[in-house]
Amino acid sequence: MARPVTLFTGQWADLPFEEVCRLAADWGYDGLEVACAARHLDIARAREDSDYLAQRRKVLDDHGLQLHAISNHLTGQAVCDHPIDERHRAILPGRVWGDGEAEGVRQRAAEELKDTARVAAELGVSTVVGFTGSPIWYAVAMFPPVPAETVERGFAEFAERWNPILDVFDECGVRFALEVHPSEIAYDYWTTRRAMAAVDDRPAFGINFDPSHFVWQDLDPVGFVRDFADRIYHVDFKDAKLRLDGRNGRLGSHLPWADPRRGWDFVSVGHGDIDFESCVRVLNSIGYTGPISVEWEDAGMDRLLGAPDALARVRELVAIEPPAAAFDAAFGDG
């Protein structure tokens, strides 16, 4: 049976949960990757109201939708970010932001991530997708010169702040899947290696694979999957379109999404530069059988048109048979 195709609800958080479920079901999605947003999955309410999660489950069931993962990107970002400032205030629940004092924000964010693992377990979900934040992303330009000790301290701080969270994930039988992404402790190949080592390669810490963040950095998404095969816990698909013309740069020039002067943008699946067929084939080769989750971030296309368009394209991709199935179909049992 083809792997499920789900829709990430983070870009739909302005709509009531019931409406997102209705749309996804009408389009033909198999399920949702539910964002921990107030209108979709409120972690504090889930911990306080014994009926809340059953109500969420009923809405999903009423629409015939599966639940394979929940996501808490925004709160995870604050766990070890530096600096903590007005950008975080704009994305965090008020209970996490509090008075805005940086260390208090980080500690409250960490507690909410622990509760996210507990809520996932109550829902019967084994994967939480999200961000970690980074104490050293601010230094990515490496000028003024960044001492090696600063980088070492950054990875050590990440481990100090995330290991206690991962302890709770272990207790709950849930895994955390970091979306390898600029602004996180792991944003490319070598920082992923280093982040894994910082937490002693513990199995609770793995990867949400989204090839869109690789292409514009000139990284090889297929090779990445092969090398981190045992840590690919979840997959998101959106596309990236490069527009490098000698003026448009890879760093985006502080321009908004969809501005034609940017060197790249996120686009709907199949409208950019990612070789998705190769991505699916390598996922098949490592035995990944989890969902492909469509993440909608195309600022140049109406989402009500784009989400079903992306689903149709991903359906074609997931129909590619895994190697063993293809061999058996061709040659039988021998």
HELIX and SHEET records of a PDB file:
HELIX    1   1 GLY A   10  TRP A   12  5                                   3    
HELIX    2   2 PHE A   17  TRP A   27  1                                  11    
HELIX    3   3 ILE A   43  GLU A   48  1                                   6    
HELIX    4   4 TYR A   52  ASP A   62  1                                  11    
HELIX    5   5 HIS A   73  GLN A   77  1                                   5    
HELIX    6   6 GLU A   86  ILE A   91  1                                   6    
HELIX    7   7 GLY A   94  TRP A   97  1                                   4    
HELIX    8   8 ALA A  102  LEU A  123  1                                  22    
HELIX    9   9 TRP A  137  ALA A  139  5                                   3    
HELIX   10  10 ALA A  148  CYS A  172  1                                  25    
HELIX   11  11 TYR A  189  ALA A  198  1                                  10    
HELIX   12  12 SER A  212  VAL A  215  1                                   4    
HELIX   13  13 PRO A  221  ASP A  227  1                                   7    
HELIX   14  14 ALA A  229  ARG A  231  5                                   3    
HELIX   15  15 GLY A  252  HIS A  254  5                                   3    
HELIX   16  16 PHE A  276  SER A  285  1                                  10    
HELIX   17  17 ARG A  303  VAL A  318  1                                  16    
HELIX   18  18 PRO A  323  PHE A  331  1                                   9    
SHEET    1   A 9 VAL A   5  PHE A   8  0                                        
SHEET    2   A 9 GLY A  31  ALA A  35  1                                        
SHEET    3   A 9 GLN A  66  SER A  71  1                                        
SHEET    4   A 9 THR A 127  GLY A 130  1                                        
SHEET    5   A 9 ARG A 175  GLU A 179  1                                        
SHEET    6   A 9 PHE A 205  PHE A 209  1                                        
SHEET    7   A 9 ILE A 232  PHE A 237  1                                        
SHEET    8   A 9 ILE A 292  VAL A 294  1                                        
SHEET    9   A 9 VAL A   5  PHE A   8  1                                        
SHEET    1   B 2 ASP A 239  LEU A 242  0                                        
SHEET    2   B 2 TRP A 264  VAL A 267 -1                                        
END                                                                             
